[in-house]
Amino acid sequence: QQWSHCWDCKRVTSLSLTLSSSPRLTLEEASSWKHSFDCVLASPAGRSIFVEFLRTEHSDENMAFWLACEELKREQSQEQVCEKAKMIYLDYISILSPKEVSIDATVRESINSSLARPSAHIFNEAQAQVYALMHRDSYPRFLASPLYRSLDTHNSNGSYMHPEKRLRGILC
């Protein structure tokens, strides 16, 4: 298992890409995120909180693109692959997109030339570049951020309240 050092990874059999609506997480889970960026990605709460952090940096399109690529890879229908690839291209790759991700020109050109007959893996190189960018730049800032550091604030039952909920003053 690639997330063997992550929180509760013995129960992680595949990456669930749905952002968690659960407002609570444990200290063990939140602490695991400092071990590796993959631990953040393996945790629905970690992804959700990391997206909140990326919003503060105006770079949440990176995680949205990464998640869209993961969803595309699971698609079985070629018709759906074509449709989803087109949407991902328009949303994140096109230079006209307001949510354009930062990838190099060679990768962008490779995607452009493959769009006529896309596979579920058309964005693999671009996804790897965005992953590297998040891992290298955003992840260290996330760990040092007040948002991540605020996770040590206990709620009344000893678990942790999702920072977004706590910041909005919503009690669970």
TAPE-V891153 format. One record per pair of residues at least 12 apart in sequence whose C-alpha atoms are under 10 Angstrom apart, sorted by the first residue. I is the first residue (numbers start at 1). J is the second residue. D is the distance in Angstrom with one decimal. If there is no record, write none. Layout:
[[I,J,D] [I,J,D]]
This chain:
[[1,13,8.1] [1,14,9.5] [2,38,8.2] [2,39,9.4] [2,42,9.5] [3,36,8.9] [3,37,9.9] [3,38,6.6] [3,39,6.3] [3,40,9.8] [3,41,9.4] [3,42,7.2] [4,39,9.0] [5,32,7.7] [5,33,9.8] [5,35,7.6] [5,36,8.5] [5,38,9.6] [5,39,7.8] [6,28,9.3] [6,29,7.7] [6,30,9.8] [6,31,9.1] [6,32,5.4] [6,33,7.3] [6,34,9.4] [6,35,7.4] [6,36,7.9] [6,37,9.7] [6,38,8.0] [6,39,5.1] [6,40,8.4] [6,41,10.0] [6,42,7.8] [6,43,8.6] [7,26,9.5] [7,27,9.7] [7,28,6.4] [7,29,4.9] [7,30,8.0] [7,31,8.1] [7,32,5.4] [7,33,8.0] [7,35,9.7] [7,39,7.2] [7,40,9.5] [7,42,8.7] [7,43,8.1] [8,28,8.6] [8,29,7.4] [8,32,9.2] [8,39,9.9] [8,42,9.8] [8,43,9.2] [9,29,9.9] [9,39,8.8] [9,42,8.2] [9,43,9.2] [12,42,7.7] [12,43,8.9] [13,42,9.9] [14,42,8.5] [15,41,8.0] [15,42,6.0] [15,43,8.1] [15,44,8.6] [15,70,8.9] [16,41,9.3] [16,42,7.7] [16,43,8.1] [16,44,7.0] [16,67,9.9] [16,70,9.7] [16,71,9.7] [17,41,8.9] [17,42,8.8] [17,43,9.1] [17,44,7.1] [17,47,8.6] [17,67,6.6] [17,68,9.0] [17,70,7.7] [17,71,7.4] [18,44,6.8] [18,45,9.7] [18,47,9.1] [18,48,9.1] [18,67,8.9] [18,71,9.7] [19,43,9.0] [19,44,5.3] [19,45,7.0] [19,46,8.9] [19,47,6.7] [19,48,5.6] [19,49,9.3] [19,51,9.4] [19,67,9.8] [20,43,8.7] [20,44,5.0] [20,45,5.5] [20,46,8.8] [20,47,8.2] [20,48,6.5] [20,49,9.5] [21,44,8.6] [21,45,8.0] [21,48,8.4] [21,162,9.4] [22,44,8.9] [22,45,7.4] [22,48,9.8] [22,161,9.2] [22,162,7.9] [22,172,9.8] [23,45,8.2] [23,160,8.2] [23,161,5.7] [23,162,4.7] [23,163,8.2] [23,164,8.3] [23,165,6.8] [23,166,9.0] [23,170,9.8] [23,171,9.5] [23,172,7.2] [24,45,8.3] [24,155,9.2] [24,159,6.5] [24,160,5.3] [24,161,4.7] [24,162,5.5] [24,163,9.2] [24,165,9.3] [24,172,8.4] [25,43,10.0] [25,45,7.1] [25,46,9.2] [25,151,9.0] [25,158,9.9] [25,159,6.1] [25,160,5.1] [25,161,6.5] [25,162,6.9] [26,151,9.2] [26,152,9.6] [26,154,9.6] [26,158,8.2] [26,159,5.1] [26,160,5.6] [26,161,8.7] [26,162,9.8] [27,151,7.7] [27,152,7.1] [27,153,9.5] [27,154,8.9] [27,158,8.8] [27,159,6.9] [27,160,6.7] [28,159,9.7] [29,43,8.0] [29,45,8.8] [29,46,8.4] [29,160,9.8] [30,43,9.1] [30,45,8.5] [30,46,7.3] [30,49,9.9] [30,148,8.3] [30,149,9.8] [30,151,7.1] [30,152,8.6] [30,160,8.8] [31,148,9.6] [31,151,8.9] [31,152,9.1] [32,46,9.6] [33,46,7.2] [33,139,9.6] [33,143,8.2] [33,148,9.4] [34,139,9.1] [34,140,8.9] [34,142,9.5] [34,143,6.7] [34,144,9.9] [34,148,9.6] [36,135,8.9] [36,139,8.9] [36,140,10.0] [37,131,9.4] [37,134,8.6] [37,135,6.2] [37,136,9.4] [37,138,9.9] [37,139,6.6] [37,140,9.0] [37,143,9.8] [38,131,9.9] [38,135,8.9] [40,139,9.0] [41,63,9.5] [41,67,9.6] [45,162,8.0] [46,148,9.8] [46,162,9.9] [47,63,8.2] [47,67,9.6] [48,63,9.7] [48,162,9.2] [48,164,9.3] [49,142,9.4] [49,147,8.1] [49,148,8.0] [49,162,7.7] [49,163,7.4] [49,164,7.5] [50,63,8.4] [50,138,9.0] [50,139,8.3] [50,142,7.1] [50,143,9.6] [50,147,9.0] [50,148,8.5] [51,63,6.7] [51,64,8.3] [51,142,9.9] [52,142,9.9] [52,147,8.5] [52,163,9.1] [52,164,7.5] [53,138,8.7] [53,139,9.5] [53,141,9.1] [53,142,6.5] [53,143,9.9] [53,145,8.1] [53,146,9.4] [53,147,6.9] [53,148,8.4] [53,164,9.8] [54,134,9.3] [54,138,7.4] [54,139,9.4] [54,141,9.7] [54,142,8.2] [56,147,9.9] [57,138,8.6] [57,141,9.8] [57,142,9.9] [58,99,9.8] [59,99,8.6] [59,100,9.8] [59,101,8.6] [59,134,9.2] [59,138,8.8] [60,99,8.8] [60,101,9.7] [60,134,10.0] [61,91,9.0] [61,92,7.5] [61,98,9.4] [61,99,5.8] [61,100,7.4] [61,101,6.7] [61,102,9.8] [61,130,9.8] [62,92,8.5] [62,99,8.6] [62,100,8.7] [62,101,6.2] [62,102,8.4] [62,127,8.9] [62,129,10.0] [62,130,6.2] [62,131,7.9] [62,133,8.6] [62,134,7.4] [62,138,9.9] [63,101,9.7] [63,127,9.7] [63,130,8.2] [63,131,8.3] [63,134,8.1] [64,88,9.7] [64,91,9.7] [64,92,8.8] [64,99,9.4] [64,101,9.8] [65,88,7.3] [65,89,9.6] [65,91,8.3] [65,92,6.5] [65,93,9.1] [65,99,9.0] [65,100,9.1] [65,101,7.7] [65,123,9.5] [65,126,9.3] [65,127,7.5] [65,130,8.2] [65,131,9.7] [66,92,10.0] [66,101,9.9] [66,123,9.3] [66,124,9.5] [66,126,9.0] [66,127,5.8] [66,128,8.6] [66,129,9.9] [66,130,7.2] [66,131,7.2] [66,134,9.9] [67,127,9.2] [68,84,8.4] [68,85,9.1] [68,87,9.5] [68,88,7.0] [68,92,9.7] [68,123,9.8] [68,127,9.5] [69,84,9.1] [69,85,8.5] [69,88,7.8] [69,120,8.2] [69,121,7.9] [69,122,8.8] [69,123,6.6] [69,124,7.6] [69,126,9.3] [69,127,6.9] [70,120,9.2] [70,121,9.2] [70,123,9.6] [70,124,9.3] [70,127,8.9] [71,84,9.0] [71,120,9.1] [72,84,6.7] [72,85,7.3] [72,88,9.0] [72,119,9.0] [72,120,5.6] [72,121,7.6] [72,122,9.2] [72,123,9.1] [73,119,8.6] [73,120,4.8] [73,121,6.1] [73,122,9.1] [73,123,9.3] [73,124,9.2] [74,120,7.6] [74,121,9.7] [75,119,9.8] [75,120,6.9] [76,120,8.4] [77,120,9.5] [78,117,9.6] [78,118,8.6] [78,119,7.8] [78,120,8.2] [79,118,10.0] [80,120,9.4] [81,117,9.6] [81,118,7.2] [81,119,6.6] [81,120,5.8] [81,121,9.4] [81,122,9.7] [82,115,8.3] [82,116,8.6] [82,117,7.5] [82,118,6.0] [82,119,7.6] [82,120,8.3] [83,118,9.4] [84,118,9.7] [84,120,9.0] [85,111,9.9] [85,115,7.8] [85,117,9.8] [85,118,6.8] [85,119,8.1] [85,120,7.6] [85,121,9.3] [85,122,7.7] [85,123,8.3] [86,115,7.5] [86,116,9.5] [86,118,8.7] [88,100,10.0] [88,123,8.9] [89,108,9.7] [89,111,8.5] [89,112,8.8] [89,115,8.6] [89,122,9.9] [89,123,8.9] [93,107,9.9] [93,108,7.1] [93,111,8.5] [93,112,9.0] [93,123,9.3] [93,126,8.8] [94,108,8.5] [94,112,9.0] [95,108,9.4] [101,126,8.7] [101,127,9.6] [101,129,9.5] [101,130,7.3] [102,126,8.6] [102,129,8.1] [102,130,7.1] [102,133,8.5] [103,125,8.9] [103,126,6.1] [103,127,8.8] [103,128,9.5] [103,129,6.4] [103,130,7.1] [103,133,9.4] [104,125,9.8] [104,126,8.2] [104,129,8.3] [106,125,9.9] [106,126,9.9] [107,123,8.7] [107,124,9.5] [107,125,6.6] [107,126,6.3] [107,129,9.1] [108,123,9.2] [108,125,9.2] [108,126,7.6] [110,122,8.7] [110,123,9.3] [110,125,9.2] [110,126,9.7] [111,123,6.9] [111,124,9.6] [111,125,9.0] [111,126,8.5] [146,163,9.9] [147,162,9.8] [147,163,6.7] [147,164,8.6] [147,167,9.2] [148,163,8.2] [149,163,9.8] [150,162,9.5] [150,163,7.0] [150,166,9.5] [150,167,9.7] [151,163,6.6] [151,166,9.7] [153,166,9.5] [155,171,9.2] [155,172,9.3]]
